[in-house]
Amino acid sequence: MGAYERDVVIALRERRASTCTCGASNPPHYDACHECQQPLVTCATCGTVSPQRIGRCTECGCTTRAEALGAREEGYELTHEEFVNLQVGPRRVGGRYRGGSNGPAYEVLDIKRDHPFGPRSSWQITVRWLADGRTASHCTAWDDRRDSVIEQPSATAGEDSC
């Protein structure tokens, strides 16, 4: 098995592979499709890699590309929408997620992108913990290194969009 095939198997197992418009699967660290060499870009919100010729992310619909923001180490400046999209991550109303590698599972009930009681950069997410049914509102940012998606809502569930 070659390096490309090994990388694709790992990316598919981790659910991080991107599918180009030509049909080829690519690992998330590739900057061009292995088959057609079409440039690929990373979504700043959910981290999905998709073909550049598509204007919106193939997963969450966000139009902000990570490449357009520059490197985090350089201290790029985000608009309010970009900041909130990065904080919310892939979470959508009706979806189920896990906080931390072994943390509690929860369902998103509501996402307010402009919290009425705070500064412009405020936002709020309301969740229901699946273990005990209690609800809570908070502004804990999504962290790709520890948080995970259990189940995304169907496209017909009226999910929150970027």
N, C-alpha and C positions, 0 to 999 in steps of 0.2 A: 504494500500500500504506500503510495507516494504522500508527500507532505500535504498537498491540496486535499486529497481524499481523507487523510487523517484529520485535518483541520475542519473539514465539512462534517465528518461524523461527530466530532466533539461539539461543534456549534449547533448541530441539530439536536443532540442530546441535551444541551443546555438551553435549547429554544432561543438561541441568539443568532441563528443563521438568517441571512437575508436572501430573498428571492428576486433576482433581476427580472426585468420585463422579457428577457430572452428565455426565461425558465430555469436558468442555472442557480444553484444554491451557493452562497458565498459565506465564509466566516466573517465575523464582525470587524476583524482587524484588516481586511482587504480594502484598498482604496479604489479598486477597479474590479469589474466582473471578470472572473477567470476565463469564461467562455467568449464573451463579446468585447471585453475590454472597456465597456461603458463605465465612466466614473461613478463611484458610489459615495454617498454622503451619510453622515450620522445625524439622527434627530437629536436636538438639544434637550428635548423633553423626555423621551423614553429610551434613547440610545439605540434605536433600530437603525440599521444600515439599509439604505434603499437607493435605487438608481437616481442619478441627478436629474434626468429628464422628467421625473415626476415631481411636481411642485409641492405636494403635501406628503407627509409621512405615511407610509403604507400601513402603519399600525395605529397611531393615535390621531392622525390628520393634522398635526402641527406643521406650520410652515417654516419654523425656525431651525436652521441647520447649525449643528455644532461648529462646523468649519467657518460659518459666518461670524460667530462670536469670538473666535480666536482661542488661544490656550488659557485655561483657568489660571495657570501660574503667572500669566502676564497681567492678570487683574482686569479683564475686560469688563466693560460697563454694560449692564443689562437694562432693558426697558422694564417697566412694571410687568407687562404681559410675559416677557421672557423669564423674569425672576419667578413669578408665580408658577409658570409652566414647569420650571426646573424643580420647584418645591413640591408640587403636586405629583410630578412624575407620571407613571402610567395609570395612576388611580382614576377611576371613573365611577360615577354614581351607579350603584347596583352591582359593582364588582366586589370580589372578595380577595383579601390580601393578608399577608403575615408580616408582622413587625419583628424584625430580627430573625436570626436563623432558627431559633426554637421559640420565638415569641408567640403571643396570642393572635388568633385569627380574627378578622373583623370584616364587616361589610360597610361600604361607603354609602351614607344616606344623602349627603349634600356636600357640595363644594361651593363656597363663596369666594370669588376671586378678588373682590374689593370689600374687605370687612368694613362695615359702617362705623365701627368704634375706634378705629386706629388710623395710623398714617397711610399714605397712598400705597406703601409696600405691604400692607397687611392683607392677609387672606385667612380663611378658616375652613376646616374640613370636619364634618360631623359623621361619626361612625357608630356602629352597633357591634359590640364584642360578641362573637358567636358563642363563647363559653357560657356566659351568664345573661346575655340579652340587654345589658345596660348600655346606655348611649353616652357619648362624650364628644365635645367639640374641642379641637386643638389645631395647632399649626406646626406639627412635626413634619419636617421635610423628608421626602423619599430618599433613601440611600440604597443605590444599586448593590453595594457591597454586603448589605445585611437584609434588606427587605425583599419580599418576593410576591409574585402574582399567583393566587390560587385559581381564580376564575375571573375572566373579563366578562362584562355584560354583553348580551347580543347587540348587534347594531340597531335593532328595533326597540331596544329598551330605553331610548331617549337619553343616551349617555352624554355626559358633559364633554364638550369639545374644546380644542385649543383655540 
